[in-house]
């Protein structure tokens, strides 16, 4: 594990990078060199630690079979495997151990939480969220509203950016809460907005929601492992998140949830399953459900041990790096460096000049701007680059140019590329290469007359 002061190397050298020839980076002659991977906001990299732990569980399965639930060669009994993860996950999100559970998938956990905490009445029935939330959240909100016989058009209250802006202002969110509070049953934003990379002011939103008598939950898909969180101290009611992005748990890895301890004796699981039953009597198969105290009582079925092992490996590396304090410090350095390099590009357009230079879609000189907040306290690792003019197809060409040069980001139609230096494994050099190859991608289009 590298020192936090050694900015030339990554915090951890345990992660495994793809190589250029495996992603068909055809403009890179060094096919066996590692790619510039800036896509941890979509899928984190595998680690050697996770690989080793998964292999150990496969071996234990082979050598012990079902007995591995209670007798394990590394003393990680499957029946209690989440006991290895919950303390570490609690540190990641700023919670007590009994307030977190590693379980399920993000959207299924979101439904479980909404089933328990969204309780509309004739007067208080609305859900307040950001406009253009991640589609799965939108689907969940609408289906929950419909399940209560309500119309999403009137029950879902979306907050949009002001005209000509891309991110939400804290004042606007708080003003809507103050105005509409008596009609809002549930406030449910993303911690970090998936498209723009904006980190919402979670503490102030939660506080205002509580002042208005609202339940406040968070989708932390892009927040967990990315930004420092204090869910318990902020008095968040519940939260859900996946672990395959910044927490590097594996593609589609197991998710997690948080329930504040104040609900322990108030809001018991509505949809019980045997893995949420107290361990002391679980295997006696009693007919009556006796839930584990706290978030872990919401567990339903036994989790995939291979998925847990992969997550455990990454969380151990987080612990060795010092958890979210040092990780956030490195993240601010990396993303700030990438931003400074990008704005030096001759193709960069300051955000406040976009409306003037591009009054109509499809017209104007090729360029890009950054729609993620400039203030580091209002963003995580991700920068969202908007390619201009909008609707011109420039983004797709630049994305191909970056991929051909061994830079992996991700595209969001129609005009955005997201680049996210992950503090656990990215370096200043990755940021420098990404900026360099972005410039080359633009110049390459210039030379062949594609712009």
Phi, psi and omega in degrees: 000125183285157175289146177298335182278345180272089186280354180278344180238170180278163178297327179226138176259014186274351187273150186254120181263141168299162177246161190302319184291335181282342176252014179056048176280084194288345178265008178249111179290339181272074187297334182269001177278152182288150179284168170268099189262107180238043186234024179293346174286346179251313175208119177290162181282156172288153175240157176295326179298312179297318180301316181296317181293321177297316180297323178296322180289324176297319179294317179297323176300316181292322185271336185240343182056218184297338180296339179300342176298329186237339179228116189231137183298333176254013179064025174255074183300132185298327183294339181236024189298325182292344174298336177285330188265322189302319178297323179290317179296323178300321178294322181298320187254004178070057183223171170274155187303320182284354180271354182238153175215130174270111189194155166060205175234164189301307186290325176294322176294323177299316177297318178301317181290319180291325176300328181272324191250345176267104184232078185293146173239179180299326183263326185241099188219354187275153170249123178261127181210173175280147173295147179058042170296167179305136187309320181299324176295316179301317180297318181296314180301311183296318182291325177294317179299315180296325180298337177264011178075022182252165181261121179305330182297330180252339185267342179254118183253111184258139177258124182250154174297158175293161180307128178082000179248164185244341181238164183271145175270138179305317182301318182295320178296313182293325179294319179294321177298319180294322183282317187259358187315312182299342180258359184262122177272324188218130171257123187214092178255168166281142175296309173239125184290128190295328186273314184267339184081008180289131172268112182290151178288082191298318184295315183289325177295315179299316181298314180294321178301317180294322177300330182267003178080021182264152166283143180232118176237166182220141168264113185252032179306319181257009181253320184294125182082357183252313182233154178290135183233151177222064189301318180294309184293330178282354179067031174297139179283311178207162175207155177224153177198157171267174183233005186268358178270257183291342180266359164055043189271347182123156180303123180066025183300169184300148181261191181205163176216164179230136171227123182299142185298340180296342181267001189305318183254012183246311185245088180277157182305131178276330183241088190281152173216162191294335181283349173270355179283148178308134184296327184301331181237004185305315186273005168276352177057051180290152182285338183256132182286129176234097191289148168299141179293134176093200187299328184290346174292344179278354177298148181242298181248161178295135185281161177290119183295325180295321177293320178295320181297318179296317177295319180301318180301315180293317181295326175298320178293323175301316180298317181293333178280352180101010181064203200288341178296297177298325180295317178295320178301314178293322180299315179300320179296311184295309183293323176297321177294314179301317180298313181299322178292319182293321184286351174280347182297143177290347180265357181284137178241120177304142185302323183284357178254356186297314183297324180288317185278338182230070184291337181227143177301140175087356182237145180122166181288146179298137179187191177208157172229175178243120184265353175287144180306141178288330182287119182301334180285353180247018179209164172259224183282335192280140165243132179255116182263123178260122184265138190236149359287151183296145178074010184269351184084004181296319183304315183297322179291318179293321179300317177296319179298320177293315180299319179297337180259011174083022177255120179254110167242204170219153184256144174231112183301146003265346194221011188244136167245130179258129176237128185224103174289113181278123188295338180289328186226349178272163184228171173302322179300322176299318180295319179296317179293320180299315180295318179298314184285335172296316178298317179296323179296318176298311182297324178298322176291323176301315186293328181262005176071031181267004181239000000 
